[in-house]
């Protein structure tokens, strides 16, 4: 039964409690409400400075569970691993972030626990990623207690995390006890971008959201993950399970360049236990890349990783089938809706078609990416 399920591991929600907070604010991030000529309320979400078009139109699809389930039904999705959307709690003072993290984790547990079961199975249709109050001045004890809270909530199977940590990035030594606690709890960390890169890089031409979303977000993920590799986090925590948004950004493409730069830099040349390319095989990647060639390339990079383990004598040809085992389907709902009303979303159809047409993936590999890999990673059949 579970081998044929379609599982979406990249799908977001602004829980009602969080949306209510955004409506009380007047600076980024906030929801701006204004009346329309026909006496309705137009709501716009602004999560970044200088949002084009006055922000993104938002409505029930961002917070209503029935809207999420309707979207899933429309696209044949059996199970979704739901995560709070960015910018999470980054903008709050530590005390408020701590309180809200606890409340939102409980809210998400209820959102998932009271969802319907998959037809003919005992598995719920909704599971979730919890939140940590990762803000400056938060105590390590608070973060560790929140990890414990998430691990006790049966329908939360991981943690969504941005790249700022407690203000100094994810390679901050202050986070090492947190990584250890997450590793011990067996939770999956979903690493997701928010800040992109310096907006000056995009120039003065109005290109809407295209450059920040298509390039800025993946570059942010690339840099954050490279910093984690360089910090030795994966050497100290070899069982830590990290899932990268947007197929890992540019990291697969640049991984050999990264390894070469490390080898030729006296500051870091002897810091890591293995060649940098080895660590990409320890990571998981969503399949939100929209093209079969891109997905195939990422699976090649994952599959070759063992040959870069120190002491390895592996010289076998790359088998991209192995790499597919670390890749998982996602939609990025409720973002990327079609510009015109259609029955199905083009962004979702493109992702599904890309997975189904990767050269060198067997039918079993494709079924793995579509659902079986997620069932295993998140232990959903137990």
VONUMAR-274213 format. One record per residue (C-alpha): residue number from 1; residue in one letter; x, y, z. Coordinates in steps of 0.05 Angstrom, whole numbers. Layout:
BEGIN
PT, NUM, A, X, Y, Z
...
***
This chain:
BEGIN
PT, 1, X, 0, 0, 0
PT, 2, X, 51, 52, 22
PT, 3, X, 97, 38, -37
PT, 4, X, 49, 74, -84
PT, 5, X, 31, 135, -43
PT, 6, X, 46, 205, -68
PT, 7, X, 78, 245, -12
PT, 8, X, 91, 320, -13
PT, 9, X, 148, 339, 34
PT, 10, X, 152, 413, 13
PT, 11, X, 86, 446, 28
PT, 12, X, 73, 506, 73
PT, 13, X, 22, 536, 119
PT, 14, X, 13, 600, 158
PT, 15, X, -26, 573, 217
PT, 16, X, -84, 617, 240
PT, 17, X, -47, 639, 303
PT, 18, X, 12, 662, 261
PT, 19, X, -31, 696, 208
PT, 20, X, -67, 734, 263
PT, 21, X, 0, 759, 289
PT, 22, X, 20, 783, 219
PT, 23, X, -45, 822, 214
PT, 24, X, -27, 862, 277
PT, 25, X, 39, 885, 247
PT, 26, X, 56, 944, 203
PT, 27, X, 127, 927, 183
PT, 28, X, 156, 866, 147
PT, 29, X, 133, 812, 156
PT, 30, X, 59, 830, 157
PT, 31, X, -8, 820, 124
PT, 32, X, -38, 884, 97
PT, 33, X, -114, 886, 95
PT, 34, X, -153, 936, 54
PT, 35, X, -225, 941, 31
PT, 36, X, -244, 930, -41
PT, 37, X, -297, 967, -83
PT, 38, X, -345, 909, -72
PT, 39, X, -338, 912, 4
PT, 40, X, -293, 852, 10
PT, 41, X, -224, 851, 43
PT, 42, X, -161, 846, 1
PT, 43, X, -103, 816, 40
PT, 44, X, -31, 820, 17
PT, 45, X, 29, 784, 48
PT, 46, X, 94, 822, 53
PT, 47, X, 152, 780, 79
PT, 48, X, 210, 817, 47
PT, 49, X, 229, 890, 40
PT, 50, X, 210, 921, -27
PT, 51, X, 159, 868, -46
PT, 52, X, 136, 877, -118
PT, 53, X, 62, 893, -132
PT, 54, X, 48, 910, -59
PT, 55, X, 56, 839, -35
PT, 56, X, 27, 771, -52
PT, 57, X, -49, 761, -50
PT, 58, X, -65, 713, 7
PT, 59, X, -128, 677, 27
PT, 60, X, -153, 612, 58
PT, 61, X, -104, 569, 18
PT, 62, X, -50, 596, 64
PT, 63, X, -82, 574, 130
PT, 64, X, -145, 533, 120
PT, 65, X, -134, 458, 126
PT, 66, X, -192, 441, 80
PT, 67, X, -159, 482, 26
PT, 68, X, -95, 442, 36
PT, 69, X, -133, 376, 31
PT, 70, X, -172, 401, -30
PT, 71, X, -106, 418, -64
PT, 72, X, -79, 349, -47
PT, 73, X, -141, 315, -75
PT, 74, X, -137, 356, -139
PT, 75, X, -66, 332, -152
PT, 76, X, -71, 261, -126
PT, 77, X, -27, 274, -65
PT, 78, X, -40, 224, -9
PT, 79, X, 3, 253, 47
PT, 80, X, 35, 321, 60
PT, 81, X, 91, 339, 108
PT, 82, X, 69, 410, 125
PT, 83, X, 117, 464, 149
PT, 84, X, 107, 535, 173
PT, 85, X, 127, 583, 117
PT, 86, X, 182, 634, 124
PT, 87, X, 202, 679, 159
PT, 88, X, 181, 635, 217
PT, 89, X, 198, 670, 283
PT, 90, X, 261, 707, 261
PT, 91, X, 232, 776, 273
PT, 92, X, 209, 766, 345
PT, 93, X, 244, 778, 412
PT, 94, X, 268, 715, 446
PT, 95, X, 212, 710, 499
PT, 96, X, 156, 719, 448
PT, 97, X, 190, 672, 399
PT, 98, X, 195, 618, 453
PT, 99, X, 122, 623, 471
PT, 100, X, 98, 625, 400
PT, 101, X, 141, 566, 379
PT, 102, X, 110, 524, 434
PT, 103, X, 40, 545, 414
PT, 104, X, 50, 536, 339
PT, 105, X, 79, 467, 349
PT, 106, X, 18, 447, 389
PT, 107, X, -27, 479, 336
PT, 108, X, 8, 440, 280
PT, 109, X, 2, 375, 319
PT, 110, X, -73, 385, 324
PT, 111, X, -77, 406, 250
PT, 112, X, -44, 339, 232
PT, 113, X, -73, 293, 286
PT, 114, X, -145, 311, 269
PT, 115, X, -135, 303, 194
PT, 116, X, -167, 244, 158
PT, 117, X, -130, 179, 146
PT, 118, X, -105, 157, 79
PT, 119, X, -160, 115, 49
PT, 120, X, -153, 42, 68
PT, 121, X, -94, 56, 114
PT, 122, X, -79, 77, 186
PT, 123, X, -33, 133, 163
PT, 124, X, -55, 205, 170
PT, 125, X, -58, 250, 109
PT, 126, X, -20, 306, 145
PT, 127, X, 45, 306, 185
PT, 128, X, 88, 365, 202
PT, 129, X, 155, 400, 215
PT, 130, X, 158, 437, 281
PT, 131, X, 191, 504, 295
PT, 132, X, 249, 525, 340
PT, 133, X, 253, 596, 368
PT, 134, X, 318, 610, 332
PT, 135, X, 329, 683, 348
PT, 136, X, 386, 722, 380
PT, 137, X, 389, 718, 456
PT, 138, X, 348, 654, 461
PT, 139, X, 379, 606, 510
PT, 140, X, 407, 538, 491
PT, 141, X, 363, 507, 545
PT, 142, X, 301, 536, 511
PT, 143, X, 321, 508, 443
PT, 144, X, 335, 439, 473
PT, 145, X, 268, 439, 509
PT, 146, X, 233, 457, 444
PT, 147, X, 268, 399, 409
PT, 148, X, 241, 354, 464
PT, 149, X, 171, 383, 455
PT, 150, X, 172, 369, 380
PT, 151, X, 199, 298, 390
PT, 152, X, 141, 284, 437
PT, 153, X, 87, 306, 388
PT, 154, X, 71, 244, 349
PT, 155, X, 52, 276, 283
PT, 156, X, 112, 323, 279
PT, 157, X, 169, 286, 245
PT, 158, X, 220, 341, 237
PT, 159, X, 239, 414, 244
PT, 160, X, 238, 468, 191
PT, 161, X, 297, 516, 197
PT, 162, X, 321, 579, 163
PT, 163, X, 393, 596, 152
PT, 164, X, 405, 650, 205
PT, 165, X, 408, 606, 266
PT, 166, X, 411, 650, 328
PT, 167, X, 440, 707, 287
PT, 168, X, 507, 679, 264
PT, 169, X, 487, 625, 215
PT, 170, X, 479, 550, 223
PT, 171, X, 553, 538, 231
PT, 172, X, 553, 576, 296
PT, 173, X, 586, 534, 351
PT, 174, X, 530, 554, 398
PT, 175, X, 483, 509, 358
PT, 176, X, 524, 446, 367
PT, 177, X, 483, 422, 427
PT, 178, X, 421, 433, 386
PT, 179, X, 447, 392, 328
PT, 180, X, 465, 337, 378
PT, 181, X, 395, 338, 408
PT, 182, X, 362, 336, 339
PT, 183, X, 407, 278, 318
PT, 184, X, 391, 240, 382
PT, 185, X, 316, 252, 373
PT, 186, X, 318, 225, 302
PT, 187, X, 284, 287, 274
PT, 188, X, 294, 310, 202
PT, 189, X, 315, 382, 192
PT, 190, X, 284, 416, 131
PT, 191, X, 332, 472, 112
PT, 192, X, 293, 527, 76
PT, 193, X, 316, 596, 52
PT, 194, X, 284, 664, 65
PT, 195, X, 334, 721, 58
PT, 196, X, 366, 705, -9
PT, 197, X, 426, 749, -25
PT, 198, X, 437, 824, -28
PT, 199, X, 381, 854, -69
PT, 200, X, 430, 901, -104
PT, 201, X, 452, 841, -145
PT, 202, X, 386, 842, -181
PT, 203, X, 394, 912, -211
PT, 204, X, 342, 965, -222
PT, 205, X, 298, 931, -273
PT, 206, X, 231, 908, -246
PT, 207, X, 232, 833, -255
PT, 208, X, 179, 817, -202
PT, 209, X, 198, 760, -155
PT, 210, X, 236, 721, -209
PT, 211, X, 309, 733, -190
PT, 212, X, 302, 729, -114
PT, 213, X, 261, 665, -119
PT, 214, X, 296, 630, -177
PT, 215, X, 367, 649, -156
PT, 216, X, 369, 684, -88
PT, 217, X, 334, 629, -49
PT, 218, X, 376, 571, -77
PT, 219, X, 440, 611, -69
PT, 220, X, 423, 622, 4
PT, 221, X, 414, 547, 14
PT, 222, X, 479, 533, -23
PT, 223, X, 519, 579, 22
PT, 224, X, 487, 556, 87
PT, 225, X, 500, 482, 71
PT, 226, X, 571, 495, 48
PT, 227, X, 584, 530, 115
PT, 228, X, 556, 470, 152
PT, 229, X, 602, 424, 114
PT, 230, X, 663, 468, 127
PT, 231, X, 646, 473, 201
PT, 232, X, 652, 398, 210
PT, 233, X, 580, 392, 233
PT, 234, X, 569, 328, 193
PT, 235, X, 633, 298, 221
PT, 236, X, 610, 311, 292
PT, 237, X, 539, 290, 279
PT, 238, X, 542, 235, 226
PT, 239, X, 470, 213, 237
PT, 240, X, 441, 282, 229
PT, 241, X, 389, 282, 173
PT, 242, X, 385, 346, 134
PT, 243, X, 335, 357, 77
PT, 244, X, 351, 414, 29
PT, 245, X, 298, 455, -6
PT, 246, X, 299, 468, -81
PT, 247, X, 343, 407, -95
PT, 248, X, 401, 437, -56
PT, 249, X, 407, 500, -97
PT, 250, X, 473, 505, -133
PT, 251, X, 510, 460, -85
PT, 252, X, 509, 397, -129
PT, 253, X, 536, 436, -189
PT, 254, X, 591, 470, -147
PT, 255, X, 609, 412, -102
PT, 256, X, 673, 393, -139
PT, 257, X, 695, 466, -141
PT, 258, X, 682, 470, -66
PT, 259, X, 724, 408, -55
PT, 260, X, 781, 435, -97
PT, 261, X, 781, 502, -61
PT, 262, X, 783, 467, 6
PT, 263, X, 841, 423, -15
PT, 264, X, 882, 484, -37
PT, 265, X, 867, 528, 24
PT, 266, X, 915, 520, 83
PT, 267, X, 863, 545, 132
PT, 268, X, 814, 488, 119
PT, 269, X, 852, 435, 79
PT, 270, X, 859, 387, 138
PT, 271, X, 796, 406, 176
PT, 272, X, 747, 354, 150
PT, 273, X, 749, 278, 155
PT, 274, X, 729, 270, 82
PT, 275, X, 728, 304, 15
PT, 276, X, 670, 355, 14
PT, 277, X, 635, 315, -40
PT, 278, X, 625, 257, 8
PT, 279, X, 578, 297, 52
PT, 280, X, 528, 309, -4
PT, 281, X, 512, 235, -1
PT, 282, X, 492, 245, 72
PT, 283, X, 440, 297, 54
PT, 284, X, 369, 292, 27
PT, 285, X, 342, 336, -29
PT, 286, X, 272, 355, -48
PT, 287, X, 255, 345, -121
PT, 288, X, 230, 415, -132
PT, 289, X, 273, 429, -193
PT, 290, X, 222, 426, -250
PT, 291, X, 266, 389, -300
PT, 292, X, 287, 316, -309
PT, 293, X, 358, 334, -328
PT, 294, X, 368, 374, -265
PT, 295, X, 340, 318, -221
PT, 296, X, 383, 266, -256
PT, 297, X, 445, 308, -245
PT, 298, X, 431, 316, -170
PT, 299, X, 421, 241, -164
PT, 300, X, 489, 230, -198
PT, 301, X, 523, 276, -148
PT, 302, X, 491, 239, -90
PT, 303, X, 508, 171, -119
PT, 304, X, 582, 185, -128
PT, 305, X, 592, 209, -57
PT, 306, X, 620, 144, -27
PT, 307, X, 681, 147, -72
PT, 308, X, 701, 210, -36
PT, 309, X, 701, 178, 33
PT, 310, X, 771, 177, 61
PT, 311, X, 803, 110, 48
PT, 312, X, 751, 90, -4
PT, 313, X, 774, 48, -63
PT, 314, X, 707, 54, -99
PT, 315, X, 719, 66, -173
PT, 316, X, 652, 41, -199
PT, 317, X, 612, 81, -249
PT, 318, X, 560, 127, -219
PT, 319, X, 493, 94, -210
PT, 320, X, 441, 149, -207
PT, 321, X, 391, 99, -182
PT, 322, X, 426, 102, -115
PT, 323, X, 422, 177, -114
PT, 324, X, 347, 176, -125
PT, 325, X, 339, 145, -56
PT, 326, X, 356, 212, -24
PT, 327, X, 306, 253, -65
PT, 328, X, 234, 269, -48
PT, 329, X, 175, 300, -85
PT, 330, X, 150, 369, -64
PT, 331, X, 102, 423, -89
PT, 332, X, 119, 487, -51
PT, 333, X, 44, 498, -41
PT, 334, X, 12, 550, -32
PT, 335, X, 66, 587, -71
PT, 336, X, 72, 585, -147
PT, 337, X, -2, 583, -163
PT, 338, X, -20, 589, -237
PT, 339, X, -31, 660, -262
PT, 340, X, -97, 638, -293
PT, 341, X, -149, 592, -261
PT, 342, X, -136, 520, -280
PT, 343, X, -157, 453, -252
PT, 344, X, -85, 433, -235
PT, 345, X, -23, 475, -220
PT, 346, X, 30, 476, -275
PT, 347, X, 86, 478, -223
PT, 348, X, 61, 412, -193
PT, 349, X, 49, 379, -260
PT, 350, X, 120, 399, -282
PT, 351, X, 151, 370, -220
PT, 352, X, 114, 304, -227
PT, 353, X, 130, 299, -301
PT, 354, X, 204, 314, -287
PT, 355, X, 208, 257, -237
PT, 356, X, 173, 209, -284
PT, 357, X, 220, 224, -343
PT, 358, X, 289, 222, -310
PT, 359, X, 334, 178, -354
PT, 360, X, 367, 123, -314
PT, 361, X, 314, 119, -259
PT, 362, X, 275, 54, -257
PT, 363, X, 200, 53, -242
PT, 364, X, 218, 33, -171
PT, 365, X, 266, 93, -165
PT, 366, X, 211, 140, -189
PT, 367, X, 161, 111, -141
PT, 368, X, 213, 122, -86
PT, 369, X, 220, 195, -103
PT, 370, X, 145, 204, -108
PT, 371, X, 131, 174, -40
PT, 372, X, 168, 113, -14
PT, 373, X, 230, 152, 5
PT, 374, X, 189, 199, 47
PT, 375, X, 151, 141, 80
PT, 376, X, 219, 113, 101
PT, 377, X, 254, 178, 120
PT, 378, X, 196, 202, 164
PT, 379, X, 177, 133, 189
PT, 380, X, 105, 145, 168
PT, 381, X, 83, 72, 168
PT, 382, X, 96, 66, 243
***
